Each structure stands twice: as structure tokens, then as C-alpha cells.
Amino acid sequence: MTESNALDPEDQKIVTLARSARARNGVPEGAAVRDETGRTYVAGSVELASLKLSALRTAVAMAVASGAKSLEAAAVVSETEGVAPEDRAAVADLGGPGTPVLLAGPDGAVKRTVPAGTAE
């Protein structure tokens, strides 16, 4: 488990952006990813009649659509206690299995950090 106040400033930034997306859009999850150049992509969960995507998969898709070649880190803000295997797989597809995925609660406190390519 990683404490939020011990985070690298760039990791704290993506947690803050994910938290803001969740609150601003009134969705269950917010997520942010940082690519190899330091650019960030922020998203909330998507729930349409024909399309349902987690916030993290949406953020990864936005990064890919914008030309990102890899990911350095990802963050999810949610009330859940884990990061879905599909979400970790999406991060691993672009960033590799060791890419850190930070899971934070709605208050922004990081509950845990897991490598994208591992089970929780």
C-alpha cells in the first residue's frame, strides 16, 4: 500500500486529475494515465445504452487515439476495493506489465498500487 502523501508529484497529479473527473462528471470512477512524454489523459466511466467502459479503459483509449506509444502510470479513483482485470490488462497492453496502477478512494487517498500485469 502506498500513502498518498508519499507519492511522486507526477503520480499525485494523475490521482488529483482522476478525482476531479469523477467529481465533475458525477460518475462512479475517474481515471488518468500518463504517457511516455508526460502527457495526461483523463476520463470518467462511460455508461450509454450501447457502450459501457470503465474510466481507466476510456483513459487508455484516449491515450492510444492521441498517439501515445506507452504509459508510465495510471490512476483510478473509485469506491471499489480493486482494479478490474480488464482495466489492468488495458494498461499493460500499452505500458507493459510493470506499469503502476494507483487505486485511490473518493478522498484521493491511495489505497494501493498494483503493477498492471498482476492479479490483485
DRENLUMGU-278843 format. One record per residue (C-alpha): residue number from 1; x, y, z. Coordinates in nm, 3 decimals. Layout:
# DRENLUMGU-278843
figu; c1; c2; c3
NUM; X; Y; Z
...
//
This chain:
# DRENLUMGU-278843
figu; c1; c2; c3
1; 0.000; 0.000; 0.000
2; 0.127; 0.346; -0.088
3; 0.038; 0.655; 0.110
4; -0.094; 0.945; -0.098
5; 0.138; 1.198; 0.070
6; 0.443; 0.983; -0.018
7; 0.365; 0.985; -0.392
8; 0.586; 1.129; -0.658
9; 0.439; 1.470; -0.761
10; 0.360; 1.340; -1.110
11; 0.169; 1.043; -0.964
12; -0.015; 1.274; -0.725
13; -0.113; 1.484; -1.027
14; -0.283; 1.192; -1.204
15; -0.465; 1.094; -0.885
16; -0.589; 1.453; -0.849
17; -0.699; 1.465; -1.214
18; -0.882; 1.132; -1.181
19; -1.055; 1.253; -0.866
20; -1.161; 1.575; -1.041
21; -1.304; 1.387; -1.340
22; -1.509; 1.165; -1.109
23; -1.649; 1.458; -0.914
24; -1.703; 1.690; -1.212
25; -1.891; 1.429; -1.416
26; -2.076; 1.266; -1.126
27; -1.962; 0.918; -1.234
28; -1.861; 0.616; -1.024
29; -1.497; 0.625; -1.141
30; -1.243; 0.875; -1.262
31; -0.910; 0.779; -1.414
32; -0.598; 0.934; -1.556
33; -0.296; 0.793; -1.736
34; 0.043; 0.948; -1.812
35; 0.222; 0.862; -2.136
36; 0.591; 0.839; -2.220
37; 0.613; 1.213; -2.292
38; 0.439; 1.318; -1.970
39; 0.104; 1.398; -2.132
40; -0.201; 1.303; -1.929
41; -0.537; 1.169; -2.041
42; -0.833; 1.194; -1.806
43; -1.171; 1.021; -1.826
44; -1.476; 0.918; -1.632
45; -1.666; 0.594; -1.665
46; -1.896; 0.577; -1.969
47; -2.243; 0.427; -1.949
48; -2.454; 0.451; -2.263
49; -2.717; 0.209; -2.383
50; -2.474; 0.075; -2.644
51; -2.137; 0.136; -2.476
52; -2.005; 0.074; -2.126
53; -1.641; 0.149; -2.045
54; -1.460; 0.188; -1.718
55; -1.284; 0.517; -1.659
56; -0.942; 0.354; -1.689
57; -1.017; 0.181; -2.020
58; -1.157; 0.510; -2.151
59; -0.841; 0.697; -2.047
60; -0.621; 0.430; -2.212
61; -0.830; 0.453; -2.531
62; -0.791; 0.831; -2.531
63; -0.414; 0.795; -2.497
64; -0.397; 0.546; -2.784
65; -0.623; 0.762; -3.003
66; -0.393; 1.059; -2.934
67; -0.081; 0.871; -3.044
68; 0.069; 0.761; -2.711
69; 0.326; 0.484; -2.758
70; 0.344; 0.373; -2.393
71; 0.225; 0.458; -2.043
72; 0.430; 0.548; -1.738
73; 0.150; 0.528; -1.480
74; -0.226; 0.511; -1.430
75; -0.463; 0.613; -1.152
76; -0.822; 0.522; -1.072
77; -1.043; 0.696; -0.817
78; -1.333; 0.480; -0.708
79; -1.517; 0.346; -0.407
80; -1.425; -0.009; -0.514
81; -1.150; -0.201; -0.341
82; -0.979; -0.331; -0.654
83; -0.888; -0.261; -1.013
84; -1.067; -0.490; -1.259
85; -0.852; -0.736; -1.452
86; -0.973; -0.585; -1.781
87; -0.855; -0.242; -1.668
88; -0.512; -0.369; -1.564
89; -0.487; -0.554; -1.897
90; -0.559; -0.236; -2.095
91; -0.283; -0.053; -1.907
92; -0.044; -0.346; -1.958
93; -0.123; -0.356; -2.333
94; 0.015; -0.004; -2.375
95; 0.250; 0.038; -2.081
96; 0.371; -0.312; -2.012
97; 0.302; -0.543; -1.717
98; 0.504; -0.338; -1.468
99; 0.317; -0.010; -1.522
100; 0.191; 0.106; -1.182
101; -0.184; 0.143; -1.136
102; -0.275; 0.355; -0.834
103; -0.615; 0.294; -0.676
104; -0.746; 0.583; -0.468
105; -1.068; 0.643; -0.280
106; -1.300; 0.937; -0.345
107; -1.097; 1.143; -0.097
108; -0.786; 1.100; -0.313
109; -0.601; 0.881; -0.064
110; -0.421; 0.598; -0.243
111; -0.536; 0.259; -0.113
112; -0.282; 0.053; -0.308
113; -0.059; 0.042; -0.612
114; -0.055; -0.268; -0.831
115; 0.151; -0.346; -1.140
116; -0.077; -0.360; -1.445
117; 0.016; -0.716; -1.534
118; -0.056; -0.880; -1.198
119; -0.363; -1.001; -1.017
120; -0.464; -0.818; -0.702
//
